[in-house]
Amino acid sequence: MTRIKFDEQTFETENAETVLHTLLRNNVQVPYGCKAGVCQSCLMRSLDNAPPEKSQVGLKDPQQKQNYFLACLCKPEKDMTITLPNTESVWLEAEVIEKKNLSTNVIFLKLKSKEPLAFFAGQFVNLRRDDGVIRSYSIANIHNGEHELEFHIRILRNGQFSRWVADELEIGMSLSFSHAQGNCHYVERQTEQPLLLIGTGTGLAPLYGIIRDALSHKHQGEIHLFHGSRDASGLYLEKKLIALTQQYPNFHYTPCLSGSDISEKYTQGRANQIALEKFPKLNGWRVYLCGQPEMVLHSKRAAYLQGASLKDISADAFAY
C-alpha cells in the first residue's frame, strides 16, 4: 500500500490500483478520458520521486525528465506527491449559446468564450462545472474568429457530467474550460498528403473538425473518413458528411455498422478493419484515430505495420 498526496490531501492506494483510480475512488475530480494511456488527458506530475517507467509511455522526453506521468497507467511503487500540470493557468469562462440533439444519445454543445481563443480543430479542452467535476472533450469546429467551441457529447446512462449536460445545462449558463491541448489536428503545410481518418461513436467530433479544417485550407490530397457504430443511430451527421463528398471530390465518407443491422446504405463491419483492409499500404499517409481505446490502440499498431510513420499517426481515445 502506498500513499498519494494531492492538493493538501493524502490518499492510500488499494490492491495495486492506479493513481487515477485512487483519486476517483476518493471523489477527487481530475481530468481523464480513455483510461488506457492514449488520450493523455490525465497527465500529472510527480513532485518528489520519479514515477514508474510504465506510466510515462508515449510522453515526450522533456515531459519524462520533468517527472510527468499518466495517472491512468501509474501504479505507485512508493509514496508520491503529485500535482496537475500547469496549475498556474487560469480557467476560462464561456457561455452556452447552442444545445441540440445530434442523435438519440449525442448532444451538440456550442460555447462562446468571453475572451479570444487559440486552438486547432481536433484538440481537446477540459470542461468544468461549478462543483469541480471535470471531463475532456474534443473540439469539433475550426477557428472562426467568433471565440466559439463546438462539442459532440455522448450521453452516458450514469455519466456524472454528460447526464448533467443533457438534463440541466441550459442556453445562457456559464461553463469553465481549459486552454486547448493535444496534437490531433490538421497539419497545414502538408496539403498533398493523403489523409485516413477512422472514428467510432463521438470520436467523429475531432475528425469532423479536422476534415473541415483541411478542406478550408484547400487540401489537395485524398481524404478518407471511416465512421463506425454498432447501430445506425450512432452514425450521426450523415447528411452533412454526404454533402461534403458532393462538394469536394477528394473527400470520401464510409459509414460502417458492426452490429446486426444490415443496410445497403452502410458498409458491414468494423470501421478500422474496413479502412485498413482497403488501404494496406500507408507509406506517406497521415492517419487520425479517434474513439474506443481498444480500437485506437489496435489501429495505431496496424497502421504503423502497414507503413505509416509514427509521427504521422494522431490518436485520441475516449472511454464510453
C-alpha positions in Angstrom: 0.0 0.0 0.0 1.3 3.4 -0.9 0.2 7.0 -0.1 -0.7 9.7 -2.7 -0.5 13.3 -1.6 -2.5 15.7 -3.9 -3.8 19.2 -3.2 -3.0 19.0 0.5 -4.9 15.7 0.9 -3.4 12.2 1.3 -5.0 9.0 0.0 -4.0 5.4 0.2 -3.9 3.1 -2.8 -5.7 -0.3 -2.7 -4.8 -3.5 -4.5 -2.2 -2.1 -6.8 -4.7 0.4 -8.3 -3.7 3.3 -10.4 -3.3 6.9 -9.2 -6.3 7.9 -11.3 -8.5 5.2 -9.7 -7.3 6.2 -6.2 -8.3 9.8 -6.8 -11.7 9.0 -8.4 -12.5 6.5 -5.7 -12.0 9.3 -3.2 -14.2 11.7 -5.2 -11.3 13.9 -6.3 -12.2 15.5 -9.6 -9.3 15.4 -12.1 -9.3 15.4 -15.9 -9.3 12.0 -17.6 -10.5 10.4 -20.9 -9.7 6.9 -22.2 -8.2 5.4 -19.0 -5.9 3.5 -21.3 -2.9 5.8 -21.7 -3.7 7.0 -25.2 -5.5 10.4 -24.9 -3.1 11.8 -22.2 -6.0 13.8 -20.6 -4.9 12.6 -17.2 -1.4 13.9 -17.4 0.1 14.7 -13.9 3.5 15.5 -12.4 5.4 13.9 -9.5 6.9 16.5 -7.2 9.2 14.1 -5.4 10.0 10.7 -6.8 10.4 9.7 -10.5 7.2 7.9 -11.5 7.2 4.3 -12.7 8.5 4.0 -16.2 5.3 2.3 -17.5 3.4 5.4 -16.5 5.4 7.6 -18.9 4.8 5.5 -22.1 4.0 7.9 -25.0 5.3 11.1 -23.3 8.0 13.2 -24.9 11.5 13.2 -23.4 11.2 16.6 -21.8 8.0 15.5 -20.0 9.6 12.3 -18.8 12.6 14.2 -17.4 10.3 16.6 -15.6 8.5 13.6 -13.9 5.3 13.9 -15.8 3.2 10.7 -15.9 -0.2 9.4 -16.9 -2.4 8.8 -13.9 -4.4 6.0 -15.5 -1.2 4.0 -16.1 0.6 4.8 -12.8 0.6 2.1 -10.1 2.8 3.8 -7.4 5.8 1.8 -6.2 6.4 4.3 -3.3 4.6 7.2 -1.7 4.1 10.1 -4.2 3.3 13.8 -4.0 1.6 14.8 -7.3 0.0 17.8 -9.0 -1.8 18.7 -12.1 0.3 20.2 -15.0 0.0 24.0 -15.5 -1.7 24.5 -12.2 -0.9 28.2 -12.5 -3.1 28.5 -15.6 -6.5 30.2 -15.2 -9.7 28.6 -16.1 -11.5 30.4 -18.9 -15.2 31.2 -18.9 -17.7 30.6 -21.7 -21.5 30.9 -22.2 -23.6 28.1 -23.6 -25.1 29.5 -26.8 -26.5 26.4 -28.5 -27.5 22.9 -27.5 -29.3 20.4 -29.6 -29.6 16.6 -30.2 -27.5 15.1 -33.0 -28.9 11.7 -32.3 -30.7 9.8 -29.6 -27.6 9.8 -27.3 -25.4 12.6 -28.7 -25.8 16.3 -27.9 -24.2 19.2 -29.8 -23.0 21.9 -27.5 -21.6 25.3 -28.6 -19.9 27.6 -26.2 -18.8 31.2 -26.7 -15.7 32.3 -24.9 -15.5 35.6 -23.1 -12.0 36.2 -24.5 -10.1 35.3 -27.7 -9.1 31.6 -28.2 -6.2 29.8 -29.7 -6.9 26.3 -30.8 -6.9 23.8 -33.7 -9.9 21.7 -34.6 -9.4 18.2 -33.2 -7.6 19.3 -30.0 -9.4 18.9 -26.7 -10.3 21.0 -23.7 -11.3 20.2 -20.1 -14.8 21.3 -19.3 -15.5 22.0 -15.6 -18.9 22.7 -13.9 -19.2 24.7 -10.7 -18.9 21.8 -8.3 -15.5 20.8 -9.8 -16.5 17.9 -12.0 -14.2 17.9 -15.0 -14.3 16.0 -18.3 -12.3 16.2 -21.5 -14.0 16.8 -24.9 -12.5 17.2 -28.4 -13.2 20.4 -30.4 -15.4 19.7 -33.4 -15.1 23.1 -35.2 -12.4 25.2 -36.9 -11.2 28.5 -35.6 -13.6 31.1 -36.9 -12.8 34.3 -35.1 -16.0 34.2 -33.1 -14.4 32.7 -30.0 -16.7 29.6 -30.2 -16.1 26.0 -29.3 -18.3 23.1 -30.5 -18.5 19.6 -28.9 -20.3 16.3 -29.5 -21.2 14.9 -26.1 -22.3 11.3 -25.8 -24.9 10.9 -23.0 -24.0 8.0 -20.8 -26.7 6.5 -18.7 -24.8 7.1 -15.4 -22.5 9.8 -16.7 -21.9 12.3 -14.0 -21.1 15.1 -16.4 -22.9 14.1 -19.6 -26.2 13.5 -17.8 -25.9 17.0 -16.3 -25.3 18.4 -19.8 -28.4 16.6 -21.0 -30.8 17.3 -18.1 -29.6 20.6 -16.5 -27.3 22.6 -18.7 -29.2 25.4 -20.4 -28.5 28.1 -23.0 -27.2 31.2 -21.3 -25.5 29.3 -18.5 -21.7 29.6 -17.9 -19.1 26.8 -18.1 -15.4 26.8 -17.3 -12.9 25.4 -19.7 -9.2 25.0 -20.1 -6.8 26.0 -22.9 -6.8 23.6 -25.8 -4.3 20.7 -25.7 -3.3 17.8 -27.8 -1.6 17.1 -31.2 -4.6 15.6 -33.0 -5.1 18.3 -35.6 -4.6 19.2 -39.3 -1.1 19.9 -40.5 -1.5 22.8 -42.9 1.9 22.6 -44.6 1.3 19.1 -46.0 -1.6 19.8 -48.3 -0.7 16.9 -50.8 -0.6 14.2 -48.1 -3.4 11.6 -48.2 -5.4 11.5 -45.0 -7.1 8.5 -43.4 -9.5 9.2 -40.6 -11.1 6.4 -38.6 -13.5 7.1 -35.7 -16.1 5.3 -33.6 -19.0 7.0 -31.8 -18.3 10.6 -30.8 -14.7 10.0 -32.0 -16.3 11.7 -35.1 -16.1 15.0 -33.3 -12.4 15.8 -33.7 -12.3 14.1 -37.1 -15.2 16.3 -38.4 -13.2 19.4 -37.2 -10.0 18.2 -38.8 -11.8 17.4 -42.1 -13.4 20.9 -42.2 -10.0 22.4 -41.4 -8.3 20.5 -44.2 -11.0 21.4 -46.7 -10.9 25.1 -45.7 -7.2 25.1 -46.4 -7.8 23.6 -49.9 -6.2 20.3 -49.1 -5.2 18.6 -52.3 -4.6 15.0 -51.1 -7.3 12.4 -50.9 -9.3 12.4 -47.6 -11.0 9.2 -46.5 -13.3 9.1 -43.4 -14.5 5.8 -41.9 -17.0 6.3 -39.1 -18.2 3.2 -37.3 -21.0 2.3 -34.9 -22.8 -0.8 -33.7 -26.2 0.5 -35.0 -27.4 3.3 -37.3 -28.3 5.6 -34.5 -24.6 6.1 -33.8 -23.9 7.4 -37.3 -24.9 11.0 -36.8 -24.0 13.9 -39.2 -24.6 11.6 -42.2 -26.3 14.3 -44.3 -23.6 16.9 -43.7 -20.8 14.4 -44.5 -22.5 13.2 -47.7 -22.9 16.9 -48.7 -19.2 17.4 -48.2 -18.5 14.5 -50.6 -20.6 16.1 -53.2 -18.9 19.5 -52.7 -15.3 18.2 -52.5 -14.3 15.4 -55.0 -11.2 14.5 -52.8 -13.3 13.8 -49.7 -14.8 10.3 -49.2 -17.1 9.1 -46.5 -17.7 5.4 -45.5 -20.2 4.8 -42.7 -19.8 1.4 -41.1 -22.0 -0.8 -38.9 -20.5 -3.5 -36.8 -23.8 -4.8 -35.2 -26.6 -6.9 -36.5 -28.3 -4.1 -38.5 -27.9 -4.6 -42.3 -28.5 -1.9 -44.8 -27.3 -1.1 -48.3 -26.5 2.4 -47.0 -23.7 1.2 -44.8 -20.6 -1.0 -45.1 -20.9 -4.0 -42.8 -18.1 -4.5 -40.3 -15.8 -2.6 -38.0 -14.6 0.8 -39.4 -10.9 0.3 -38.6 -10.8 -3.2 -40.1 -12.6 -2.0 -43.3 -10.3 1.1 -43.6 -7.1 -0.8 -43.1 -8.0 -3.6 -45.5 -8.9 -1.0 -48.2 -5.5 0.8 -47.7 -2.9 -1.9 -46.9 0.0 0.4 -47.7 0.0 3.6 -45.7 3.5 4.9 -46.6 3.3 8.7 -46.7 -0.2 8.9 -45.3 -1.3 10.8 -42.2 -3.6 8.8 -40.0 -6.1 10.0 -37.4 -7.7 7.6 -35.0 -10.4 8.6 -32.5 -12.8 6.5 -30.5 -12.7 3.5 -28.2 -9.3 2.8 -26.7 -9.1 -0.8 -27.9 -9.8 0.3 -31.5 -7.3 3.2 -31.3 -4.5 1.1 -29.9 -5.1 -1.8 -32.3 -5.4 0.6 -35.3 -2.3 2.6 -34.4 -0.2 -0.6 -34.3 -1.7 -1.8 -37.6 -1.3 1.5 -39.4 2.4 1.5 -38.4 2.9 -2.0 -39.6 1.3 -1.0 -42.9 3.8 1.7 -43.4 2.5 4.9 -41.7 5.2 6.8 -39.8 4.6 7.1 -36.1 4.9 10.9 -36.4 2.1 10.8 -38.9 -0.3 8.9 -36.6 -2.5 11.0 -34.4 -4.7 9.2 -31.9 -7.4 10.2 -29.3 -9.1 7.6 -27.3 -12.4 8.0 -25.4 -13.9 6.0 -22.5 -17.6 5.2 -23.1 
